[in-house]
Amino acid sequence: MCELLVGLPEVNVLGVDDEPGRPLRVHVEARVDRAWCRSCGCRASIKDRPVVEFVDLPCFGRPTRLVWRKHRWRCRERACSAGSWTISDDRIAVPRAALTDRAARWVTVQVGRLGRSVNEVAGELGCDWHTVNDAVVSYGEALLAADADRVGQVDALGLDETLFFRKGPRHLKQWATSVVDVGGPGRQAKLVEVIEGRTAAKVSGWLDDQPDAWREAISWGVLDMSGPYRKVFNDSLGHVTQVADPFHVVKHANTMVDECRRRVQNETVGHRGRKDDPLYRSRRLLTKGHERLDEAGEAKLLSLLEAGDPRGEVRMTWHAKETIRGLYDIDDPELAGEFIDELINDMADADMPPEVRSLGRTLRRWRDHIVAWHEARVTNGPTEAINNLIKRIKRISVNRPSKARRLVIHVERVAAGETVLAGRPGGWRCVSNESREATGSSDARRSTASWRTPICRIWRSGRSRR
């Protein structure tokens, strides 16, 4: 019965120590009748009984220690060179481990899949933070090595950077690049690798080290209008078609709206936005999708622009932003190319605000990448979702910021496969609302024809966007 309660294979329970205020200590020994010398084959005798204590799973709500009385054997033949040896059992604990095997697996699940902090799990086991963290890293590396084929061929590859941690007393930012199989229709997204740094040289170096067959299978390269990542695709994956992420295209347009609003604010009233200034009050409405505004919201926005935008520059930039959003309602790639060409020419007009002209130059540089989305229909949304999960895993290393990077590098990479960490067996199923919000919901689809009028004529004729 005692062996059944302990739940370990082929052990004898020698006793249990129950001291107030201290963890339970369960004493066990392996069932070994006799041993033979592995060198000469003669029968061995017991030389010593060393005692090793491990952190085990909690028992009856209390921290528990497993005290294993091992057998150290020696050969009876004096001339034998075998000396002495100790028999170990990986089912109880692996060599040089501080936790039992079942406790190490349990903490890996708690930290990885359930998202508990290392500090919290260590408190429940009654052990040190490093004990739990080292077990998660060790078992995570083993899971990663055992699942070498977790990724397979990649059709669409996404690149994006994320802030890993701040280093040193000056808190210097340390970045990393997430390499993600962003999937596509009928495919699940998967994390491929996390690369230290966000420079083109490091990411290209990693891609160049991959097998040629794997690289040649990639058809689409998704990026967030980043110059270094565009260089990566040009240098290392020149055959892929690069796709600009829709969310970041619209985000850049919203940034131009904000810059125009701040400039007009300073030029008209001579100071930064204050709570009673019309343009400052309109800042949220300007960045919200037009189809998300009800009648009261639209009326409020137009009245605020009428009061604070005497030259109509902010309104023009807002129309430009909304027109760019309408680009993603077009299903035909050829029609989308004609639409963006006409839009770029309109934005280059000398009468346009400087922010609109700047936005037009950006669209000209990324024209092919933006149009490619209408063919690929893949975004960097899964990459952004995995970056959010990286930050979540970083929070797990609470109270040890200097150890965050070590935990993330090992644990997050293992999470991409089928195992213990957040996600689903066989890979990620990451759903990001960012790209969905940027392009508009399916319930609020706008007519393609209504967006084909150049923004110059929309503004000059005073037509409503509805």
Secondary structure as UniProt FT lines:
FT   HELIX           2..6
FT   TURN            9..10
FT   STRAND          11..17
FT   TURN            20..21
FT   STRAND          24..30
FT   STRAND          35..36
FT   TURN            38..40
FT   STRAND          43..48
FT   STRAND          51..59
FT   TURN            60..61
FT   STRAND          62..69
FT   STRAND          72..75
FT   TURN            78..79
FT   STRAND          84..86
FT   TURN            90..92
FT   TURN            95..96
FT   HELIX           101..112
FT   HELIX           118..125
FT   HELIX           129..146
FT   TURN            147..149
FT   STRAND          156..167
FT   TURN            168..171
FT   STRAND          172..181
FT   TURN            185..186
FT   STRAND          190..196
FT   HELIX           200..208
FT   HELIX           212..216
FT   STRAND          220..223
FT   HELIX           227..236
FT   TURN            238..239
FT   STRAND          241..244
FT   HELIX           246..269
FT   TURN            275..276
FT   HELIX           278..281
FT   HELIX           283..287
FT   HELIX           290..292
FT   HELIX           295..308
FT   TURN            310..311
FT   HELIX           313..327
FT   TURN            328..329
FT   HELIX           333..347
FT   TURN            350..351
FT   HELIX           354..365
FT   HELIX           367..376
FT   HELIX           381..396
FT   TURN            397..399
FT   HELIX           401..403
FT   HELIX           404..415
FT   TURN            425..426
FT   HELIX           433..439
FT   HELIX           442..444
FT   HELIX           449..451
FT   HELIX           455..461
//
